[in-house]
């Protein structure tokens, strides 16, 4: 009975800690993507896709695959590839006990990471502090 009580206390805390770690990792990964986009634009003249950043070894191959630490990443050049890009991170599972995260993240050429809880973030979402 004592073991069940301890498990009932420990498991939710463990899951909460895992979600927090996944969210922190996704922010770091989004920063790497945003920095990589700036490097790519400086050397090539335009922004590119996540795959383009990976093929030029600007970001690591795990991040370039689009999935890392419970989050799914996308990055694309904007309508004017010499001036714009967007990148976002969404939890692979965003609800329920097995959620890999609850926050959605977004960044563009302004390098400000923005977030939203429970729905995709965009350029109007709150900035991360």
MDAnalysis code that builds the backbone (N, CA, C; Angstrom):
import MDAnalysis as mda
import numpy as np

u = mda.Universe.empty(387, n_residues=129, atom_resindex=np.repeat(np.arange(129), 3), trajectory=True)
u.add_TopologyAttr("name", ["N", "CA", "C"] * 129)
u.add_TopologyAttr("resid", np.arange(1, 130))
u.add_TopologyAttr("resname", ["UNK", "UNK", "UNK", "UNK", "UNK", "UNK", "UNK", "UNK", "UNK", "UNK", "UNK", "UNK", "UNK", "UNK", "UNK", "UNK", "UNK", "UNK", "UNK", "UNK", "UNK", "UNK", "UNK", "UNK", "UNK", "UNK", "UNK", "UNK", "UNK", "UNK", "UNK", "UNK", "UNK", "UNK", "UNK", "UNK", "UNK", "UNK", "UNK", "UNK", "UNK", "UNK", "UNK", "UNK", "UNK", "UNK", "UNK", "UNK", "UNK", "UNK", "UNK", "UNK", "UNK", "UNK", "UNK", "UNK", "UNK", "UNK", "UNK", "UNK", "UNK", "UNK", "UNK", "UNK", "UNK", "UNK", "UNK", "UNK", "UNK", "UNK", "UNK", "UNK", "UNK", "UNK", "UNK", "UNK", "UNK", "UNK", "UNK", "UNK", "UNK", "UNK", "UNK", "UNK", "UNK", "UNK", "UNK", "UNK", "UNK", "UNK", "UNK", "UNK", "UNK", "UNK", "UNK", "UNK", "UNK", "UNK", "UNK", "UNK", "UNK", "UNK", "UNK", "UNK", "UNK", "UNK", "UNK", "UNK", "UNK", "UNK", "UNK", "UNK", "UNK", "UNK", "UNK", "UNK", "UNK", "UNK", "UNK", "UNK", "UNK", "UNK", "UNK", "UNK", "UNK", "UNK", "UNK", "UNK", "UNK"])
u.atoms.positions = np.array([
    [0.812, -1.192, 0.000],
    [0.000, 0.000, 0.000],
    [0.861, 1.264, 0.000],
    [1.970, 1.218, 0.726],
    [2.875, 2.365, 0.795],
    [3.477, 2.639, -0.579],
    [3.809, 1.579, -1.293],
    [4.394, 1.734, -2.627],
    [3.403, 2.414, -3.568],
    [2.143, 2.036, -3.483],
    [1.125, 2.649, -4.346],
    [0.939, 4.130, -4.022],
    [0.997, 4.476, -2.772],
    [0.878, 5.882, -2.373],
    [2.064, 6.678, -2.903],
    [3.262, 6.120, -2.750],
    [4.461, 6.802, -3.269],
    [4.403, 6.948, -4.790],
    [3.936, 5.898, -5.475],
    [3.815, 5.953, -6.933],
    [2.795, 7.005, -7.354],
    [1.698, 7.097, -6.614],
    [0.664, 8.084, -6.937],
    [1.188, 9.506, -6.802],
    [2.144, 9.709, -5.930],
    [2.744, 11.032, -5.744],
    [3.859, 11.279, -6.764],
    [4.679, 10.252, -6.990],
    [5.879, 10.428, -7.818],
    [5.592, 10.498, -9.316],
    [4.677, 9.691, -9.811],
    [4.441, 9.616, -11.258],
    [3.987, 10.958, -11.842],
    [3.004, 11.641, -11.280],
    [2.621, 12.943, -11.853],
    [3.776, 13.956, -11.828],
    [4.574, 13.932, -10.761],
    [5.725, 14.841, -10.696],
    [6.751, 14.505, -11.770],
    [6.968, 13.212, -12.012],
    [7.902, 12.788, -13.049],
    [7.416, 13.230, -14.427],
    [6.130, 13.059, -14.698],
    [5.574, 13.467, -15.996],
    [5.654, 14.983, -16.185],
    [5.389, 15.728, -15.115],
    [5.488, 17.189, -15.177],
    [6.930, 17.619, -15.456],
    [7.883, 16.962, -14.819],
    [9.295, 17.283, -15.037],
    [9.716, 16.953, -16.474],
    [9.212, 15.839, -16.998],
    [9.541, 15.472, -18.384],
    [8.988, 16.500, -19.370],
    [7.740, 16.952, -19.149],
    [7.162, 17.985, -20.030],
    [7.977, 19.267, -19.964],
    [8.372, 19.662, -18.761],
    [9.169, 20.889, -18.605],
    [10.506, 20.750, -19.327],
    [11.127, 19.593, -19.239],
    [12.407, 19.361, -19.930],
    [12.216, 19.400, -21.447],
    [11.137, 18.790, -21.938],
    [10.854, 18.821, -23.379],
    [10.629, 20.250, -23.859],
    [9.896, 21.044, -23.076],
    [9.629, 22.433, -23.467],
    [10.914, 23.253, -23.473],
    [11.777, 23.066, -22.484],
    [13.053, 23.783, -22.447],
    [13.930, 23.386, -23.631],
    [13.942, 22.102, -23.962],
    [14.712, 21.630, -25.109],
    [14.180, 22.218, -26.413],
    [12.855, 22.322, -26.529],
    [12.277, 22.866, -27.765],
    [12.623, 24.339, -27.940],
    [12.680, 25.096, -26.846],
    [13.075, 26.511, -26.927],
    [14.525, 26.609, -27.391],
    [15.400, 25.786, -26.821],
    [16.810, 25.792, -27.235],
    [16.943, 25.400, -28.707],
    [16.152, 24.419, -29.131],
    [16.186, 23.996, -30.534],
    [15.678, 25.091, -31.458],
    [14.637, 25.793, -31.041],
    [14.104, 26.895, -31.854],
    [15.126, 28.023, -31.964],
    [15.863, 28.278, -30.887],
    [16.940, 29.279, -30.950],
    [18.019, 28.848, -31.941],
    [18.345, 27.556, -31.935],
    [19.343, 27.035, -32.880],
    [18.854, 27.195, -34.318],
    [17.570, 26.931, -34.553],
    [17.008, 27.098, -35.896],
    [17.069, 28.562, -36.313],
    [16.643, 29.463, -35.416],
    [16.641, 30.898, -35.738],
    [18.055, 31.395, -36.016],
    [19.015, 30.987, -35.209],
    [20.412, 31.380, -35.444],
    [20.924, 30.783, -36.744],
    [20.551, 29.528, -36.989],
    [20.956, 28.875, -38.233],
    [20.391, 29.574, -39.454],
    [19.148, 30.028, -39.363],
    [18.552, 30.777, -40.476],
    [19.341, 32.061, -40.740],
    [19.768, 32.739, -39.682],
    [20.540, 33.979, -39.859],
    [21.889, 33.690, -40.523],
    [22.551, 32.628, -40.084],
    [23.836, 32.235, -40.685],
    [23.628, 31.888, -42.152],
    [22.608, 31.091, -42.444],
    [22.338, 30.681, -43.820],
    [22.064, 31.896, -44.705],
    [21.251, 32.817, -44.215],
    [20.941, 34.023, -44.999],
    [22.196, 34.858, -45.230],
    [23.042, 34.947, -44.224],
    [24.273, 35.739, -44.357],
    [25.197, 35.151, -45.429],
    [25.236, 33.821, -45.518],
    [26.134, 33.184, -46.483],
    [25.495, 32.933, -47.849],
    [24.172, 32.692, -47.875],
    [23.501, 32.332, -49.129],
    [22.597, 33.423, -49.697],
    [22.258, 34.421, -48.892],
    [21.429, 35.514, -49.378],
    [19.942, 35.343, -49.168],
    [19.510, 34.149, -48.779],
    [18.093, 33.893, -48.522],
    [17.956, 32.966, -47.317],
    [16.747, 32.919, -46.769],
    [16.434, 31.929, -45.738],
    [16.076, 30.623, -46.428],
    [15.975, 29.542, -45.656],
    [15.720, 28.226, -46.244],
    [14.781, 27.407, -45.370],
    [14.636, 26.150, -45.707],
    [13.801, 25.221, -44.942],
    [14.628, 24.541, -43.856],
    [13.963, 23.794, -43.017],
    [14.651, 23.018, -41.997],
    [15.590, 22.005, -42.651],
    [15.118, 21.365, -43.704],
    [15.954, 20.405, -44.432],
    [17.179, 21.095, -45.040],
    [16.987, 22.319, -45.544],
    [18.107, 23.074, -46.102],
    [19.154, 23.396, -45.057],
    [18.714, 23.744, -43.846],
    [19.663, 24.001, -42.761],
    [20.437, 22.737, -42.412],
    [19.745, 21.603, -42.434],
    [20.396, 20.333, -42.128],
    [21.366, 19.907, -43.204],
    [21.002, 20.079, -44.468],
    [21.876, 19.645, -45.563],
    [23.162, 20.456, -45.631],
    [23.122, 21.689, -45.130],
    [24.320, 22.531, -45.088],
    [25.052, 22.405, -43.747],
    [24.579, 21.491, -42.892],
    [25.155, 21.245, -41.558],
    [25.154, 22.488, -40.675],
    [24.145, 23.333, -40.847],
    [23.992, 24.514, -39.998],
    [23.352, 24.106, -38.674],
    [22.484, 23.087, -38.707],
    [21.914, 22.501, -37.493],
    [22.187, 21.000, -37.526],
    [22.052, 20.340, -36.376],
    [22.336, 18.901, -36.335],
    [21.256, 18.089, -37.042],
    [21.610, 16.875, -37.406],
    [20.717, 16.032, -38.203],
    [19.454, 15.633, -37.443],
    [19.528, 15.507, -36.123],
    [18.334, 15.155, -35.348],
    [17.312, 16.275, -35.453],
    [17.750, 17.513, -35.248],
    [16.840, 18.652, -35.352],
    [16.359, 18.828, -36.794],
    [17.225, 18.607, -37.747],
    [16.852, 18.737, -39.157],
    [15.785, 17.712, -39.564],
    [15.706, 16.597, -38.825],
    [14.691, 15.578, -39.134],
    [13.287, 16.080, -38.821],
    [13.192, 17.132, -37.983],
    [11.897, 17.713, -37.669],
    [11.268, 17.203, -36.386],
    [11.949, 16.307, -35.684],
    [11.396, 15.767, -34.445],
    [12.514, 15.596, -33.423],
    [12.297, 16.189, -32.241],
    [13.325, 16.096, -31.192],
    [12.675, 16.333, -29.830],
    [12.983, 15.502, -28.872],
    [12.548, 15.654, -27.478],
    [11.046, 15.908, -27.334],
    [10.247, 15.126, -28.040],
    [8.801, 15.230, -27.894],
    [8.154, 16.382, -28.635],
    [8.914, 17.071, -29.476],
    [8.374, 18.198, -30.241],
    [8.607, 17.975, -31.732],
    [7.730, 18.566, -32.534],
    [7.824, 18.527, -33.993],
    [8.144, 19.944, -34.463],
    [9.172, 20.075, -35.289],
    [9.661, 21.383, -35.742],
    [9.441, 21.560, -37.230],
    [9.167, 22.809, -37.622],
    [9.091, 23.197, -39.030],
    [9.738, 24.556, -39.183],
    [10.370, 24.780, -40.317],
    [10.909, 26.100, -40.632],
    [10.899, 26.277, -42.136],
    [10.455, 27.433, -42.575],
    [10.379, 27.732, -44.000],
    [10.714, 29.188, -44.244],
    [11.197, 29.457, -45.447],
    [11.383, 30.840, -45.870],
    [10.001, 31.454, -46.064],
    [9.897, 32.750, -45.863],
    [8.615, 33.435, -46.039],
    [8.309, 33.703, -47.496],
    [7.331, 34.560, -47.743],
    [6.959, 34.880, -49.118],
    [8.090, 35.591, -49.850],
    [8.937, 36.311, -49.118],
    [10.155, 36.884, -49.684],
    [11.340, 36.245, -48.956],
    [11.917, 35.162, -49.538],
    [12.958, 34.392, -48.854],
    [14.209, 35.189, -48.469],
    [14.411, 36.342, -49.072],
    [15.579, 37.136, -48.695],
    [15.304, 37.973, -47.447],
    [14.030, 38.067, -47.045],
    [13.665, 38.908, -45.902],
    [12.968, 38.186, -44.763],
    [12.347, 37.031, -45.032],
    [11.474, 36.425, -44.032],
    [11.713, 34.932, -43.862],
    [11.521, 34.465, -42.619],
    [11.404, 33.044, -42.346],
    [10.503, 32.871, -41.130],
    [9.949, 31.700, -40.980],
    [9.210, 31.337, -39.778],
    [9.662, 29.951, -39.351],
    [9.561, 29.699, -38.057],
    [9.833, 28.371, -37.516],
    [8.882, 28.160, -36.353],
    [8.427, 26.934, -36.203],
    [7.567, 26.645, -35.062],
    [7.876, 25.275, -34.482],
    [7.486, 25.123, -33.235],
    [7.650, 23.862, -32.513],
    [6.314, 23.528, -31.867],
    [5.848, 22.313, -32.130],
    [4.577, 21.859, -31.563],
    [4.812, 20.549, -30.832],
    [4.184, 20.374, -29.660],
    [4.350, 19.095, -28.970],
    [3.815, 17.949, -29.818],
    [4.534, 16.830, -29.827],
    [4.076, 15.659, -30.572],
    [2.740, 15.171, -30.015],
    [2.587, 15.261, -28.693],
    [1.322, 14.941, -28.016],
    [1.048, 16.114, -27.088],
    [-0.044, 16.852, -27.322],
    [-0.263, 18.099, -26.591],
    [-1.297, 18.018, -25.470],
    [-1.889, 16.858, -25.261],
    [-2.875, 16.754, -24.185],
    [-2.850, 15.352, -23.600],
    [-3.451, 15.227, -22.447],
    [-3.529, 13.934, -21.795],
    [-2.331, 13.663, -20.911],
    [-2.362, 12.523, -20.264],
    [-1.309, 12.184, -19.315],
    [0.041, 11.978, -20.004],
    [0.028, 11.565, -21.256],
    [1.267, 11.334, -21.985],
    [1.742, 12.523, -22.802],
    [1.225, 13.710, -22.506],
    [1.589, 14.903, -23.276],
    [3.090, 15.145, -23.201],
    [3.689, 15.421, -24.348],
    [5.123, 15.726, -24.374],
    [5.367, 17.206, -24.102],
    [4.327, 18.010, -24.085],
    [4.396, 19.433, -23.785],
    [3.027, 20.048, -23.978],
    [2.831, 21.231, -23.435],
    [1.553, 21.930, -23.619],
    [1.744, 23.268, -24.319],
    [2.981, 23.718, -24.432],
    [3.260, 25.001, -25.070],
    [3.669, 24.806, -26.527],
    [3.173, 25.703, -27.359],
    [3.524, 25.760, -28.776],
    [4.412, 26.992, -28.944],
    [5.435, 26.910, -29.785],
    [6.398, 28.006, -29.937],
    [6.501, 28.457, -31.390],
    [6.920, 29.711, -31.571],
    [7.054, 30.328, -32.897],
    [8.209, 31.321, -32.855],
    [8.956, 31.415, -33.941],
    [9.990, 32.445, -34.081],
    [10.073, 32.836, -35.558],
    [10.452, 34.085, -35.799],
    [10.645, 34.558, -37.168],
    [11.949, 35.356, -37.209],
    [12.121, 36.098, -38.279],
    [13.382, 36.830, -38.474],
    [13.661, 37.860, -37.378],
    [12.668, 38.221, -36.576],
    [12.928, 39.162, -35.478],
    [13.618, 38.492, -34.284],
    [13.746, 37.157, -34.331],
    [14.445, 36.354, -33.324],
    [13.750, 36.338, -31.960],
    [12.480, 36.744, -31.881],
    [11.726, 36.723, -30.636],
    [10.929, 35.421, -30.598],
    [11.202, 34.591, -29.605],
    [10.462, 33.348, -29.464],
    [9.143, 33.655, -28.765],
    [8.063, 33.206, -29.384],
    [6.719, 33.449, -28.868],
    [6.070, 32.109, -28.532],
    [5.105, 32.121, -27.621],
    [4.473, 30.867, -27.225],
    [2.972, 31.033, -27.037],
    [2.309, 29.905, -27.061],
    [0.883, 29.837, -26.781],
    [0.641, 28.490, -26.104],
    [-0.260, 28.448, -25.160],
    [-0.580, 27.204, -24.469],
    [-1.827, 26.586, -25.089],
    [-1.695, 25.348, -25.554],
    [-2.849, 24.610, -26.055],
    [-3.210, 24.807, -27.509],
    [-2.572, 25.750, -28.195],
    [-2.865, 25.994, -29.614],
    [-1.603, 26.555, -30.276],
    [-1.486, 26.398, -31.593],
    [-0.282, 26.885, -32.268],
    [-0.003, 28.372, -32.019],
    [1.274, 28.691, -31.860],
    [1.714, 30.081, -31.658],
    [1.963, 30.709, -33.019],
    [1.900, 32.045, -33.054],
    [2.209, 32.803, -34.272],
    [2.836, 34.142, -33.889],
    [2.948, 35.025, -34.850],
    [3.636, 36.302, -34.633],
    [2.909, 37.222, -33.643],
    [1.662, 36.920, -33.321],
    [0.923, 37.741, -32.362],
    [0.900, 37.130, -30.957],
    [1.490, 35.960, -30.782],
    [1.503, 35.302, -29.484],
    [2.428, 36.015, -28.511],
    [2.292, 35.697, -27.243],
    [3.112, 36.324, -26.205],
    [4.576, 35.940, -26.351],
    [5.468, 36.935, -26.174],
    [6.902, 36.619, -26.237],
    [7.329, 35.837, -24.996],
    [8.269, 34.939, -25.181],
    [8.841, 34.191, -24.074],
    [9.737, 35.113, -23.288],
    [9.664, 35.086, -21.984],
    [10.487, 35.968, -21.146],
    [11.520, 35.187, -20.413],
])
